[in-house]
Amino acid sequence: MAIPLDISQAFRFPDEVAQLVAAVVAAGGDDESSWIEWKERLELARDEQFQHLPHTVLGFANRDPATAAQWAQGYGYLIVGAEPSLCPGITPMDPGDLSEKLRGYIGDRIGWHPQYVDLEGVKVLVIAVDPPRPGDPLHTLRKPLRNFRPGVLFTRLPGQTVQASPDHVEMLERRLLTGANGLDVTVATEGEQILEHAADGEAIIKRWGTEQLKDRIRPLEQSSPPSEAKGASPFAPHVAGVLAQIGPLIAERRSTEAYTVEVGNYVSACQQVMGKRLKQLHADHPANQLRLTLTNNTDRPFAAVQVTVQVRGAWHIDPGAYDWAPLPEEPAPWGTNTALTTPYINLSVPYPTGPASLAPLRRPVGAQVQQAERDVIITYPPLDLRPHARHQLPIITLAAASQPELGQSVSVTWKSTSTNVNGQCHGSIDLARRESTLDLTRITAASPRRSQP
């Protein structure tokens, strides 16, 4: 029977890879194809068994791009420790040792991504190999493997990896030459390849609001009518007369109800501004910025190159059109708004929090961003690329989704096209997922100035 799973899409997240392994265990024994291979048991510490890995990875890398694209978006999958009806697992190898040992056979030009999956109480190794594309080189064996000498080419047939025939070598030569006249660009990240979760600033904003209400309303609770005089005084009538004259000048002109409403509106307006600030702080935090560069790898110019990116397991944070939001002016403390102070302005109406209270303008992003469940799809504006030019794409503010099943990395896949050449370039990038390190102390700061990142 066929693998009981949708195999049109790639399997990137740990939960998706686990579903693939479970589907293989439930599949028939003759369901291996040119895009997937499984091995029931391999002792990775033994060289003669480890050599199954480079043998298969090289075969996946030397496939025809058009044929490979029919399954799993072109990716190839090697599963070690599970096969139909069996899941014995394997003894894991340290990722660093695995990478060093495998690259000794395959070199550094093949993109591959190992994951260990827990299934039925055992560990299963899954190695995903990047899709082949036009312009890819011929990937040869780099060191002796069984009876094969360095320089040998392997390729994939349904259910097996074989030494490339003359027809396969010609296909690989055509694949290489197709890239010579087609689009050849690369999208890469700038700086550290990480993406942090969103910082939890809501608790700070809520706590600030509670403290403000308590501190500003307390004078009303502490006020009490003056005590009666205990003894008569010959000056009492005179003092009473003076107080009667100046009392209206020093008395608080707001009612307790109006003052309470004013404080409530002020706190609410501040919390709205702080919500904007929280997004703006994320936008300025390098670990929440997706910084990508587009590079022309050829001596030819490319016109109107458009890049589309899908970030899986992330949320888009829109900081808005303004660079930093100042807090509204504080209401006058209770007892200070008298006839002797500046003219009274009725602030018992809601505070303004629109564009008039924000400054200055933030530079527009210039890219279309769409949130599709827990994926972010970004379409960058087309641009012309001169030979060997390197262009920074607009910065997009993101936060890694915090669901545990998403694993330790965020998958970024990209594709690009051009109007003056045929073909499409594509690739993938993994960003390490980590908890937020954003400094939230500036959310409640009274100063409208912002420190530079």
C-alpha positions as CSV (number, residue, x, y, z in Angstrom):
1,M,0.0,0.0,0.0
2,A,1.1,3.6,-0.4
3,I,2.4,5.8,2.5
4,P,-0.8,7.0,4.3
5,L,0.2,10.7,4.3
6,D,0.1,13.7,2.0
7,I,3.5,13.6,0.4
8,S,3.1,16.8,-1.8
9,Q,4.5,19.0,1.0
10,A,7.9,18.9,2.7
11,F,8.2,17.6,6.3
12,R,10.2,20.1,8.3
13,F,8.8,20.5,11.9
14,P,9.5,17.7,14.4
15,D,5.8,16.8,14.6
16,E,5.6,16.5,10.8
17,V,8.8,14.4,10.7
18,A,7.3,12.2,13.4
19,Q,4.2,11.7,11.3
20,L,6.3,10.7,8.4
21,V,8.2,8.1,10.4
22,A,4.8,6.7,11.8
23,A,3.5,6.6,8.2
24,V,6.5,4.6,7.1
25,V,6.0,2.1,9.9
26,A,2.4,1.7,8.7
27,A,3.3,1.5,5.0
28,G,4.0,-1.5,2.8
29,G,7.5,-2.9,2.3
30,D,7.6,-1.9,-1.4
31,D,6.7,1.7,-0.9
32,E,10.3,3.1,-1.1
33,S,10.6,5.7,-3.9
34,S,13.2,8.0,-5.3
35,W,12.4,10.6,-2.6
36,I,12.5,8.3,0.5
37,E,14.6,5.4,1.8
38,W,14.5,3.6,5.2
39,K,16.9,1.4,7.1
40,E,15.7,-0.8,9.9
41,R,18.9,-1.0,11.9
42,L,22.3,0.7,11.5
43,E,25.0,1.0,14.0
44,L,26.3,4.5,13.2
45,A,29.5,3.9,15.2
46,R,30.6,1.1,12.7
47,D,32.0,2.6,9.5
48,E,30.7,-0.1,7.2
49,Q,27.1,0.6,8.4
50,F,27.5,4.4,8.6
51,Q,28.4,4.4,4.9
52,H,24.8,3.8,4.0
53,L,24.2,7.5,5.0
54,P,26.6,9.2,2.5
55,H,25.7,6.7,-0.2
56,T,22.0,7.7,0.0
57,V,22.5,11.4,0.6
58,L,24.7,11.7,-2.5
59,G,22.0,9.8,-4.5
60,F,19.3,12.3,-3.3
61,A,21.5,15.3,-4.2
62,N,22.1,14.0,-7.7
63,R,18.4,13.8,-8.8
64,D,16.7,15.6,-11.6
65,P,15.0,18.8,-10.3
66,A,11.8,18.3,-12.2
67,T,11.4,14.7,-11.1
68,A,12.3,15.4,-7.5
69,A,9.8,18.2,-7.3
70,Q,6.9,15.7,-7.6
71,W,7.3,14.6,-4.0
72,A,7.8,16.5,-0.7
73,Q,8.6,19.8,-2.6
74,G,11.8,18.1,-3.9
75,Y,13.3,17.0,-0.5
76,G,14.7,13.6,0.0
77,Y,14.4,11.7,3.3
78,L,16.6,9.0,4.8
79,I,15.0,7.2,7.8
80,V,17.3,5.1,10.0
81,G,15.8,3.0,12.8
82,A,12.3,2.3,11.3
83,E,10.8,0.5,8.4
84,P,7.3,-0.9,7.5
85,S,5.9,-2.8,10.5
86,L,9.1,-2.3,12.5
87,C,10.6,0.5,14.7
88,P,13.6,-0.9,16.6
89,G,15.3,2.6,16.7
90,I,19.0,3.3,16.8
91,T,21.7,4.5,19.2
92,P,22.0,8.2,18.5
93,M,25.3,9.7,17.4
94,D,26.4,13.2,18.6
95,P,25.2,15.7,16.0
96,G,28.7,17.3,15.7
97,D,30.3,13.9,15.2
98,L,27.5,12.9,12.7
99,S,28.1,16.1,10.7
100,E,31.9,15.8,10.6
101,K,31.8,12.2,9.6
102,L,29.2,12.6,6.9
103,R,30.8,15.7,5.3
104,G,34.0,13.7,4.9
105,Y,32.2,11.6,2.3
106,I,29.9,14.2,0.7
107,G,31.6,17.6,1.0
108,D,30.1,20.9,2.0
109,R,27.9,21.8,-1.0
110,I,24.9,19.6,-0.2
111,G,22.2,20.9,2.2
112,W,21.1,18.3,4.7
113,H,19.3,18.4,8.0
114,P,19.3,15.6,10.6
115,Q,16.6,15.2,13.3
116,Y,16.1,12.5,15.9
117,V,12.4,11.6,16.4
118,D,11.0,9.8,19.4
119,L,8.6,7.0,18.4
120,E,7.4,4.0,20.4
121,G,10.0,4.8,23.0
122,V,13.0,4.7,20.7
123,K,15.1,7.2,18.7
124,V,14.8,7.3,14.9
125,L,17.2,9.4,12.8
126,V,15.7,11.3,9.9
127,I,18.0,13.1,7.4
128,A,16.3,15.6,5.0
129,V,18.3,16.5,1.9
130,D,17.6,19.8,0.2
131,P,15.8,19.7,-3.2
132,P,18.1,19.7,-6.3
133,R,17.9,22.7,-8.5
134,P,19.2,23.9,-11.9
135,G,22.8,24.9,-11.8
136,D,23.7,22.5,-9.0
137,P,27.1,20.9,-9.4
138,L,27.6,17.1,-9.8
139,H,28.0,15.8,-6.3
140,T,30.8,13.2,-6.2
141,L,32.1,10.9,-3.5
142,R,34.9,12.5,-1.6
143,K,36.6,9.5,0.1
144,P,36.6,5.8,-0.4
145,L,33.3,4.0,0.3
146,R,33.2,0.2,0.2
147,N,34.5,-0.6,-3.3
148,F,33.9,2.9,-4.7
149,R,36.8,5.3,-5.2
150,P,36.5,9.1,-4.7
151,G,34.9,10.9,-7.7
152,V,32.1,8.3,-8.2
153,L,28.6,9.6,-8.8
154,F,25.5,8.1,-7.2
155,T,21.9,8.8,-8.1
156,R,18.4,7.6,-7.0
157,L,16.1,5.1,-8.6
158,P,12.8,4.0,-7.0
159,G,13.8,2.2,-3.8
160,Q,17.6,2.2,-4.3
161,T,20.7,4.3,-4.7
162,V,23.0,3.3,-7.6
163,Q,26.1,4.4,-9.4
164,A,25.1,6.9,-12.1
165,S,24.8,5.6,-15.6
166,P,25.9,7.5,-18.7
167,D,22.3,8.8,-19.1
168,H,22.2,10.0,-15.5
169,V,25.6,11.8,-15.9
170,E,24.2,13.5,-19.0
171,M,21.2,14.6,-17.0
172,L,23.4,16.0,-14.3
173,E,25.4,17.9,-16.9
174,R,22.2,19.4,-18.3
175,R,21.2,20.3,-14.8
176,L,24.5,22.2,-14.4
177,L,24.3,23.9,-17.7
178,T,20.7,24.9,-17.2
179,G,21.8,27.0,-14.3
180,A,24.4,28.8,-16.5
181,N,21.7,30.6,-18.5
182,G,19.0,30.7,-15.8
183,L,18.4,32.6,-12.6
184,D,21.1,32.1,-10.0
185,V,20.6,34.0,-6.8
186,T,21.0,33.2,-3.2
187,V,19.0,34.4,-0.1
188,A,20.9,34.3,3.2
189,T,20.5,35.6,6.7
190,E,22.5,38.5,8.2
191,G,24.0,38.0,11.6
192,E,23.2,35.3,14.1
193,Q,20.6,32.8,12.8
194,I,18.1,33.0,15.7
195,L,14.5,34.1,16.3
196,E,13.2,34.8,19.8
197,H,9.8,34.3,21.2
198,A,7.7,37.4,21.9
199,A,8.4,39.1,25.2
200,D,5.5,39.0,27.7
201,G,5.0,42.7,28.3
202,E,1.3,42.5,28.9
203,A,1.8,41.6,32.6
204,I,4.1,44.7,33.1
205,I,1.5,46.9,31.4
206,K,-1.3,45.5,33.5
207,R,0.6,45.8,36.8
208,W,1.6,49.4,36.0
209,G,-2.0,50.3,35.4
210,T,-3.1,48.8,38.7
211,E,-0.4,50.7,40.6
212,Q,-1.2,54.0,38.9
213,L,-4.9,53.7,39.8
214,K,-4.1,52.9,43.4
215,D,-1.6,55.7,43.8
216,R,-3.6,58.4,42.1
217,I,-6.9,57.6,43.8
218,R,-5.4,57.2,47.3
219,P,-5.7,61.0,48.0
220,L,-9.4,60.8,47.6
221,E,-9.6,58.0,50.2
222,Q,-7.4,59.8,52.7
223,S,-9.2,63.2,52.5
224,S,-11.6,63.9,55.4
225,P,-13.6,66.9,56.7
226,P,-11.7,69.2,59.0
227,S,-12.1,68.4,62.8
228,E,-14.2,70.7,65.0
229,A,-12.3,73.2,67.1
230,K,-12.0,72.1,70.7
231,G,-11.9,75.6,72.2
232,A,-13.1,79.1,71.4
233,S,-10.6,81.7,70.2
234,P,-11.0,85.4,70.0
235,F,-9.6,85.3,66.5
236,A,-11.9,82.5,65.3
237,P,-14.5,84.8,63.6
238,H,-11.7,86.7,61.8
239,V,-10.0,83.5,60.7
240,A,-13.3,82.0,59.5
241,G,-13.9,85.1,57.5
242,V,-10.5,85.0,55.8
243,L,-11.0,81.3,55.0
244,A,-14.4,82.0,53.6
245,Q,-12.8,84.5,51.2
246,I,-9.8,82.4,50.0
247,G,-11.4,79.0,50.2
248,P,-12.8,79.1,46.7
249,L,-9.4,80.1,45.4
250,I,-7.5,77.0,46.8
251,A,-10.2,74.4,46.6
252,E,-10.0,71.5,44.1
253,R,-12.4,72.4,41.3
254,R,-12.9,68.9,40.0
255,S,-15.4,66.6,41.6
256,T,-14.2,63.3,42.9
257,E,-16.2,61.6,40.1
258,A,-14.6,63.7,37.4
259,Y,-11.1,63.1,38.8
260,T,-11.7,59.4,39.0
261,V,-12.8,59.3,35.4
262,E,-9.8,61.4,34.3
263,V,-7.4,59.1,36.0
264,G,-9.0,56.0,34.5
265,N,-8.9,57.5,31.0
266,Y,-5.2,58.5,31.5
267,V,-4.3,55.0,32.6
268,S,-6.2,53.4,29.7
269,A,-4.6,55.7,27.2
270,C,-1.1,55.0,28.6
271,Q,-1.7,51.2,28.4
272,Q,-2.7,51.6,24.7
273,V,0.5,53.5,24.1
274,M,2.5,50.9,26.0
275,G,1.0,48.2,23.8
276,K,2.3,50.1,20.8
277,R,5.7,50.5,22.5
278,L,5.9,46.7,23.1
279,K,5.6,46.1,19.3
280,Q,8.1,48.9,18.6
281,L,10.6,47.4,21.0
282,H,10.3,44.1,19.2
283,A,10.9,45.9,15.9
284,D,14.2,47.3,17.2
285,H,15.4,44.0,18.8
286,P,17.8,42.2,16.5
287,A,16.7,38.8,17.7
288,N,13.2,39.5,16.4
289,Q,14.3,40.9,13.0
290,L,14.3,38.7,9.9
291,R,17.3,40.2,8.0
292,L,17.8,38.6,4.6
293,T,20.1,39.4,1.8
294,L,19.7,38.7,-1.9
295,T,22.9,38.0,-3.9
296,N,23.4,37.7,-7.7
297,N,25.9,34.8,-8.1
298,T,26.6,35.5,-11.8
299,D,28.2,38.0,-14.2
300,R,24.7,38.7,-15.7
301,P,22.1,41.3,-14.6
302,F,18.7,40.1,-13.5
303,A,15.6,42.2,-13.9
304,A,12.7,42.5,-11.4
305,V,13.8,39.7,-9.1
306,Q,11.0,38.8,-6.7
307,V,11.5,36.8,-3.5
308,T,8.8,35.1,-1.6
309,V,9.6,33.7,1.9
310,Q,7.6,31.4,4.1
311,V,8.5,31.3,7.8
312,R,6.9,28.3,9.5
313,G,6.2,28.5,13.2
314,A,6.3,32.3,13.7
315,W,4.1,35.3,14.2
316,H,4.4,38.7,12.5
317,I,4.6,41.8,14.7
318,D,3.5,45.0,13.0
319,P,5.1,47.9,14.9
320,G,2.8,50.4,13.1
321,A,3.7,53.5,11.2
322,Y,5.3,55.4,14.0
323,D,8.8,55.1,15.4
324,W,8.0,55.7,19.1
325,A,4.9,56.5,21.1
326,P,5.2,59.1,24.0
327,L,2.9,58.7,27.0
328,P,0.1,61.2,27.4
329,E,0.6,64.1,29.9
330,E,-0.2,63.1,33.5
331,P,-3.4,64.5,35.1
332,A,-2.9,67.1,37.8
333,P,-2.8,65.5,41.2
334,W,-5.8,65.8,43.4
335,G,-6.0,69.1,45.2
336,T,-3.7,71.0,42.8
337,N,-6.3,72.1,40.2
338,T,-7.5,75.3,41.7
339,A,-8.4,78.8,40.7
340,L,-4.8,79.8,41.3
341,T,-3.3,77.3,38.8
342,T,-3.4,77.3,35.1
343,P,-6.8,77.3,33.4
344,Y,-8.6,74.0,33.9
345,I,-8.8,71.7,30.9
346,N,-11.5,69.0,31.2
347,L,-9.6,65.7,30.8
348,S,-12.5,63.5,31.9
349,V,-12.9,62.7,28.2
350,P,-10.7,59.9,26.7
351,Y,-7.1,60.9,26.0
352,P,-6.1,61.1,22.3
353,T,-4.0,58.1,21.2
354,G,-4.1,58.5,17.5
355,P,-1.4,59.8,15.1
356,A,-1.4,63.3,16.6
357,S,0.2,61.9,19.8
358,L,2.9,59.8,18.1
359,A,6.2,60.8,16.5
360,P,8.2,60.5,14.4
361,L,7.3,58.3,11.4
362,R,8.9,54.9,10.9
363,R,10.2,54.1,7.5
364,P,7.7,51.9,5.6
365,V,8.7,48.2,5.3
366,G,7.7,47.9,1.6
367,A,7.0,44.2,1.7
368,Q,3.6,42.4,1.8
369,V,3.3,40.2,4.9
370,Q,0.5,37.7,5.5
371,Q,-0.1,35.6,8.6
372,A,-1.5,32.2,7.7
373,E,-2.2,30.4,11.0
374,R,1.3,29.9,12.5
375,D,3.1,30.6,9.2
376,V,4.2,34.0,7.9
377,I,4.4,34.6,4.1
378,I,6.4,37.5,2.9
379,T,6.5,38.9,-0.6
380,Y,9.3,41.4,-1.2
381,P,9.0,44.0,-3.9
382,P,10.8,43.2,-7.2
383,L,14.2,44.7,-7.7
384,D,16.9,44.7,-10.3
385,L,20.2,43.0,-9.5
386,R,23.5,44.0,-11.2
387,P,26.2,41.3,-11.6
388,H,27.4,40.0,-8.3
389,A,25.3,42.6,-6.5
390,R,24.2,42.0,-2.9
391,H,21.0,43.6,-1.7
392,Q,19.5,43.8,1.8
393,L,15.8,43.0,1.7
394,P,13.4,45.0,4.0
395,I,13.6,43.9,7.7
396,I,10.5,42.1,8.9
397,T,9.6,41.8,12.7
398,L,8.8,38.3,13.8
399,A,8.5,36.2,16.9
400,A,9.0,32.5,17.1
401,A,5.8,30.6,18.0
402,S,6.1,29.0,21.4
403,Q,4.4,25.7,20.8
404,P,6.7,22.9,22.1
405,E,5.9,20.6,19.2
406,L,7.6,23.0,16.8
407,G,11.0,22.0,18.0
408,Q,14.2,24.0,18.4
409,S,14.3,25.7,15.1
410,V,12.2,27.9,12.8
411,S,12.1,26.9,9.1
412,V,12.5,29.6,6.5
413,T,12.0,28.6,2.9
414,W,12.4,31.0,0.0
415,K,11.9,31.1,-3.8
416,S,12.7,33.7,-6.4
417,T,12.0,34.5,-10.0
418,S,13.1,37.1,-12.6
419,T,11.5,38.6,-15.6
420,N,14.5,38.4,-18.0
421,V,15.6,34.7,-17.4
422,N,13.8,31.4,-17.0
423,G,13.9,29.2,-14.0
424,Q,13.4,29.6,-10.3
425,C,15.8,29.5,-7.4
426,H,14.8,28.2,-4.0
427,G,16.3,27.2,-0.7
428,S,15.8,26.9,3.1
429,I,17.3,28.4,6.2
430,D,17.0,27.2,9.8
431,L,16.8,29.8,12.6
432,A,17.4,28.7,16.2
433,R,14.4,29.3,18.5
434,R,15.0,30.8,21.9
435,E,13.3,32.6,24.8
436,S,13.1,36.4,24.6
437,T,15.9,38.6,25.9
438,L,14.1,41.9,25.2
439,D,14.6,44.6,27.8
440,L,11.1,45.7,28.7
441,T,12.0,48.5,31.2
442,R,11.4,51.2,28.6
443,I,7.7,50.3,28.1
444,T,6.6,52.4,31.1
445,A,9.3,55.1,30.8
446,A,7.9,58.6,30.8
447,S,10.5,60.0,28.3
448,P,9.4,59.8,24.7
449,R,13.0,59.3,23.7
450,R,14.2,55.9,22.7
451,S,17.7,54.4,23.1
452,Q,19.2,53.2,19.9
453,P,19.5,49.4,19.4
